[in-house]
Amino acid sequence: MVSTKNNAGSKKPLYKNIWVYVITVAVISAIACFNRMHSNSSDLLKSKNHYIGGFIYNNKEDSRIFIPRDDGLGWTLNFANGWSYMVVGLIVLIALYSVLRSLENDKK
C-alpha cells in the first residue's frame, strides 16, 4: 500500500478514500448492464446520421444512456439523454477530487 508520512512521523494511507472510485465504477457498470438488458432497438444502432463529428452519438429517439459502438470496441454515451452529462460530470469530479487530494498530500 502506498503511504505517506505526516509531520508527526506516523504513516497514513494515500488512497484512504478508495470507496469513492469503487462506488462510481459500480454505479456506471450497473447503468450499463441495465441499459443492455433493456435494449431491443438494433435499427437505431445502424443509423450513422446520429453521430456528430463521427464520434459523438446524439439520438433523441433512443432513450439509452450507454450505446455500443458500431465497431464493437466499447461503448459511447448518447448525448441526447440528459443523464449522459451527469456521467461525464461525475467522471470529471472524481478526476478533480483525485488531483486535489494528491496535491493536498504532497503539501504535507
Buried (B, 14 or more C-beta within 10 A) or exposed (E): EEEEEEEEEEEEEEEEEEEBEEEBEEEBEEBBEEBEEEBEEEEBBEEEEBBEEEEEBBBEEBBBBBBBEEEEEEBBBBBBBEBBEEBEEEEEEBEEEBEEBEEEBEEE
